[in-house]
Amino acid sequence: MKYNLIYIEKAMDSQPHHELHVIFLPYPTPGHMNPMIDTARLFARHGVSVTIITTPANALPFQKAIDCDFTRGYHIRTQLVTFPAAEVGLPEGVENIKDSTSMELFYRIASGISKLKDQIKLLFQDLHPDCIVSDMCYPWTVESASELGIPRIFFYSSSYLSDCATHSILRHRPHEGLVSDTDKFTIPGFPHGIEMTRLQLPEWERITNEISGFFVPMFESESRSYGALYNSFDELESEYKQVHKSIVGIKSWSIGPVSAWVNKDDGPKVNRGQKEDLKEEPECLTWLNTKQDESVLYVSFGSLTRLSHAQLVELAHGLEHCGHNFIWVIRKKEGSENEDSFLQEFEEKMKESKKGFIIWNWAPQLLILNHPAIGGIVTHCGWNSILESLSAGLPMITWPMFAEQFYNERLLVDVLKVGVPVGVKENKFWASKDMAHVVGREEIAKAVVQLMEKEEGRETRRRARKLCDASKKTIEKGGDSYNNLMQLIDDLKSLKISKAHSRSRLDG
């Protein structure tokens, strides 16, 4: 792929000096990158000059969209930095956390990302931005922005509730002193009595270890930032936006759902994660066309999670015997003949019965979720999948895996009441070899029946549809997310103007 960076840079040089220039620094993993790229594009569409800093392989999935925006007249470009693959013992092109298939590979990729710091700091100085919008995983950007005399905005790629929960638990340590890992505690300072167990916390929050030294500075850097940006919307999390203000103590802007916003004029062609446009209707959509409305369950665990063989077997049996059609997205693992054999046999059985459809590795998720035959989703409670499901008006079976996903489950089940829990008990890092709790086929089938058949499931669907309507209104002109974005851009413009006035007074 060619990057017309020289041409773009010349165009940038010709821009008026009063225009706001914002740098976006995404962290290379899909759950973080996708919403930040969408947010950067929204800024550009509303008159901001935007530079996205990333590495060559990480630019590939979105560069076509950036080039398209540029040809439409928006001031947006990608600035590439070189990933130190050889230095950290990686093959060329392995630059994203999703490429990890083991803990060793994960640490190498993370090490390579951390080594980009000096290159990026030099770019900050050369590009003269008016603001840095930085992923949470780059806490050092607080100091960089301070040295340049500009605001750093903390970009959080999940829910307000999950961020507030982390801050509250780090401050109050309510899980300490419990007799058992399965004893429940209530998160302090929340308007809802949200209960967790110690086992459901990320390991670095549960106990202080070497990984805590990576995460704690991230959340500490938030309170030292100019403000925080959230891919959420007020109708979804207004109470936790207020909690955030009291716990973290900085201003924040909720401008989501950014994927729905940036793609809302693209109609049915929305095709996230695919480098090329689909030339014909995917086979899974043809299969869905044969099914009744709201009769199919969509099963996906995001771009990182790989289920154990024991869990795959239980899930397959649970789906086969739950009484409902399903589409299941499976991420292939390398070197597992036993698993491949089982899944291939299962796929053949489902083809014969026409009851299930297996998709390997990548699925056109937005197209599937918005198909009328889909009646619900089994989700790992990743924030992007949650927002996409709610934007389609779909209720969820919640199956959190790691990180903040157990907090998101509590938002869906206890606060919004649009989720049915499958009963996961332990927070396990996705690349860990340790066997986590296996959810049994009976529990899986029970949750499916509850969501798809019971009265409680119908109420859950009704609430999801209401949030779907709210998610559409909030991004229209005059909606809360729209107004929040405009206010943030105006704030940054005012800061730039006052800074210029102060400098001219000093020079005078």
N, C-alpha and C positions, 0 to 999 in steps of 0.2 A: 504494500500500500504506500502511495506517495503522500507526503505531507507538504502542502504548499506553504511552508512556514515563512520563507523569505518574502513571498508575495503578501502573506497575511501581516507580517511584521511591518512592511512598508505601509500597508493600509492603516495599521495601528499608529505609525509615526505621524500620519497625516490627520489624526483625530484632534479635535480641539482640546486644549489643555484643561478646560474646566470639566471635561467629562469624567465621571467616576470610574476608576479602574480597580477591579476587585480580583484578587488571586484566589483560586479554589485549589485546595490541597487534599485530594481524596486518599483514603487508605486502601491499598489494593486487595480487597476481598469484596465479592459481589454485594453483600448486604450493606456495605458502607459506600462503595463506589456508585452504585446505581442511583440512589437518591441524591447524592451530591452532584453528579453530572446533570441530572434533571433540574436540580436547583440552580446550577450555574447557567443552564440554558434559559431558565425563567428570568434570571437577572438580566441576561443579554437581551431577551425579548422586551424587557422594560427599560431599555436605554442605557444599560451599564456595559462598559467595556470589560470583558471577562478573559482571563487567562487560566487555563487548567494545567497544573503541573503533574506530569505522570511519566511512566516509562513506556518504551515502544510497545511491548506486548500488551500492557494494560490499556493502551490507547485504542487498540484494534477494534474492540466491540462497539465503541461509541464514536469513532472518528468520522464515520459516514454521516452521522446525525449532525456533528459539529460543522463539517464541510457544507452540509445542506443549509444549516442556519446561517453560515457565513455568506453563501451565495444569495440568501434572501435579504442580505443587508445588515445582519446583526454583527456587532463587534465581538467576536468570540474566536478563540484559537486554543490550540494545544501546544504547550511547551514541553519538549521531551528532555528527560534526564536519563543518563546511562545506568542501567542496572548492573551491579558488579557481580555477574554470574560466576565467572571463573574464580574470583576472590573468595567466594563462599562455597565453592564446590558444586555449582549447579549447571545444568546444560543451558544453552542459550534459549531464551523464550520462557523459562520457568520463573515467573515474576509475581505471581498472585497466590495468596493463601489457599485459594481453592485448588491449586495444583498439588497440595500436600496429600500424600497417601500414608504418611507415617509421622511420628513425632520428630524424628530426625530431619525429615524434609521440611516440616513446619518450622523448626528452629533455624534452618539454613535460609529459608525464604524470609523469615522475620529479621534475621541478621542482615541480609542483603538490603531490606527496606530501611533498616536503621542506618546503614552506611550511606544512604542518599542525603543525609542531613546537610553535609557541607556543600554539596552541589546546590541544594535547594536554598540554603541561606544566601549563597552568592547570587542566585536568581532573584531573590527578594530585593537585594540591593540594586541589581541591574534594572529591574522592571519598574521600580518606583511606584508600587501600588498604593492605593488610598486605604485599603483594608485587606486583611487576610482572613478568609473563611477556611478554617482548618479542622480536619477530622479530629475527634477526641484522642486518637492514638498518637498525636504529635504534640505533647504538652510543651515541648521546647519552643513552639511557635509563639507562646505568650511573651517570652523574652525577646524573640526576634522582632515581633511587632512593636514592643516597647522601645527597642533600640532605634527603630525607624520612626517612632512617634506616631504610629497609626493603630487603629483598633484591631484586635484579634477577636473573631467570632468563633465560638465553640460550636462545632456541628455534631449533633448527637443523632445517630441513625436509628434510634428506637423510641420507645414511648416515654412520655413525661413520668409516668408512674414508675417505670423501671429505674430511671435515673434518680428520682427522689428516694426510692427504696434503697438504692446503693448508698447514697449520702446518709440516709437515716441510720442504716445498719453500721456503716463505718463510724458514725458518731456515737451511737448509743450501745452497740454490741449486745442487742437483746437476746441473741442466741447463746451467749456464754453463760455457763452455770447450769444449763439444762442437763438433766440426768441422762437422757437418751437422744440420739440423732433424730429419732422420729417424734420426739415431743414437739408440740406446736408452740410458737410464740407469735405475738402480734407486732406488726411493724409500727414503731412509734411515730406519732405526728400525722397520721393519715385520717381522712374523714370517714373511711370505711374500715371496719375491723378485719383487716386482711391478715390471715394466718399463714405461716410458713413452717417448715421444719428445717433443721440445720442441714439435712441431706439435700434439700432443694436449693441451697445457696451455692453459687460458684465456689470452687475450692479455695480460691484466693481470698474470698470473704469469710469463709468458714474458719480457716486457720491462716496465720501469717506465714508465708513461704516466699521463695525467690520470685514467684510470679506476681505476688502482691507488690513487689518493687516496680513492676511494669505497669500495673493497673492503678495503684493509689495515686501516683502523680497525675494521671489523666484527669481524674475527678477533682483533684485539688486545683488543677489548672483552670477548671471551669469557673470557679468563684473568682479567679483573677483575670477573667476575660471581660471584654466590653459588654458582651451579651451572648446568648445562646440561641441557636437556630434548631427548630424541631420540625420533622416531617410528620406533623400531627395536625389536628384541627380542633377548634375550640369546642364544637359540639361533642367531640369525642372525649376530650380530657380537660375541660375547663377547670374542674376542681383541682386536678393535679398540676395544672399550670400555676394556680395560686399557691399550692404546696411548694412548688419549685421556687417561687419568689421568696417564700419564708425560709426555706431550708438552704438554698444556694445563695440567695441574696443578690442576684443580678437580673437584669431585664431579659426577656426571652420573646421570641416570635414564633408562632406556630403557622406554617405556610403550606401544610399538606392537604390532601395527598398529592405530592409533586408529580408522580408518574401519571396520574389521571389528568392533572392540569396540563403538563407539557405535551401530552398526547391527545388532548380532548378534540382537536380538530382533524386528527388523522383517521378517524372512522375505524372500520374493521381491520385495517392493515397493521394495527399495533402488534409488534413482534419482538418484544424485548429479548436481548441475549443472543439473537441470531445475526450474524454478520451480513447475510444476504437476504433480500426479500424472498418470501415464499412464492414459488412460481405456480403452484397449484394447491388446492385445499389439502391440508394434512389428512392422512388416513384416519387419525383419531377423531377428527371432526365429522368425517363421513360416517364413522361408526356411531358417533353421538346423534347424528341426524335420524338414526333408526330407533332412538329411545324416547320414551315419554318425558314430558317436562318434569323437572325436579326429581328425577328418578335415579340419577347417577351420582355416586360419591367420587370426588377427586382426592387422590392420596399423594402427597408430596412432602418431602422432608428437607427441601431447600438444596442449595448448591454445595454444602460442606458435609452434611451428615452421611455416614455410611453405617447402616444397621448391621449388627452381628448376624451370623448365620442362624443362630437359635431364634433371634427376633424376626428375621425374614420368614422363617417357617411358621411361626405363630401368627404373623400378620397375614400371610397367604391363606392359612386355614380360616382365620377369622373373617376375612373378606369373602372367601368362597362360601361360607355358611351363614353369612349375615342376612341373606335374602334380598340383597340389592346389587344392581349393576355398579361397576366401579372402573375408574381409570387410575392406574398406579404408575408413578414415575419412579424408576429404580436407577440409582447411580451404580455403575459397575465398579467392582473392586478387582484389582489385579491378582492373579495367581490363586484363585479359589475354585478349583474344578468341582468340588463337592457342591458348592453353592451354585455354580453355573448350571450344573446338571439338574439340580432341584428346580431352579427358576425356569429353565427351558421346558421342562416337563409341565410345570404349572402353566406357563404361557400357552403351550399347545392345548392343554385341557380347557383353558379359558376361551381359546379361539373356537374350539368345537362347541362349547356351550353358549358362546356369544354373550357370556355373563360379565366378563372382564376384559380390559384392554391394557396391555403392558407397554409403556414407553421407556426406552432405554436412554438414560443420561440427560437429554435436553427435551423439554416440552414447550410448545407455544402456550404458556400458562395463561396469559391474558385472554387469548382466544377461547381457551377451554372454559375458564371461569365465567365468561360472559355468554356461554352457550346455554340456551333455555333448558337443556336436559340436565344440567348440573344442579343438584339439590343441596349440596354441602361439601365441605372439604375436611380432610384429616390434615392438620398442620402441625409443624414443629414450633409454631408460635414465633417464627421470625417476623420482624416488624413489617418488612415489605410485603410478605405474603398475607399478613393480617390486613393491611390496608387494601391490597388488591382484592381480597375476598369481600371485605366490607363495601368496597366500591362496586362490586358485583351483587351486593345484597345477600351474601351467602353466610349462613351460620357455620360454626366450626366444631369439629372434635379436636380437642387440644391434647397435643402429645409433645410437650417441651423436651429438649435434649440437653442444652448446655447454656452457659453465659446467662444473659438476662431473660431467657425465654420463660422461665418459671414465674417471673414477675409479670410478664405479658399474659401468661395463662390466668393469673389472678384478675387482671384487668378484664379479660374476656368473660370469665366465669362469674366472678363476684360483683364486679362493678357494672359492666355493660350487659351482662347476662345474654351473651350471644354465643356462648361456648359450652360444650359438654366435655368434661374431663375424662380421659381414658384411664387415668390412675397412675401416671408415672411418679415414682417415688424418689429418684436420685438424679442429681445434676452431674453429668459426666462429660468432660471435654471430648469433642467429637473425634479427635485423633488418638485418644487413649486406648490402650490395649486391654485395660481391665474390663471385665464383664460387668455391665450394669444390670439393674433389675430388668427382667424380661416381662413384658406385658403379655398375658396369656390370651389365647384365641377367644375364650369366653368373655373376657373383659372387653375385647375389641368389638365383638359382635353385639354385646349389650349396649355399648356406646352408640354404635351405628343405628340400632333399632330405636334408641331413645331420641336420636336426632332426626331420623327420617320418618318415624311412624307415630311416636307418642305426642300427646297434647302439648307437653313441655317443649318438644322439638318445634312444633308449629308456632308457639309463642317466641321461641328463640329466633325463628326465621322472620317473624313479623318485626322484631326489634332490629334485626340485621338490615331489613329493607328500609326501615326508618333512617338508620345511619347511612345507608346508601344514598338516600335522597339528600341528607344533610351534606354528605361528601361532595355531591355535585354542586349544590348551591354555594358552598363556602369558597369555591375557586372561581365563581363567576364575578364579574365586576360588581362591587358593593358587598360581596360576601366577606366573612371574617378573614379567611386565609389571604384573599386578594388584598384586603385593606392592610393586613399585617405586613405583607411584602412591600406594599407601597410605602408604608410608614418607615420600615427599616431602610429602604433606599433613600427616602427623604432625610432620615436621621444621618446617614453616612454622607450625603451631599452637604448637609448643613455643617457637619464636622469638618469637611474638606474646605468649605468656604471660610469658616471661622479661623481655621489654621492658616489659610492664605492671607487673611486680613491681619492676623497677628504677626506673620512674617513680614508683611509689607510695612507695618508700623515700626517693627524693629529695624528694618532696612532704612526707613525714613528717618 
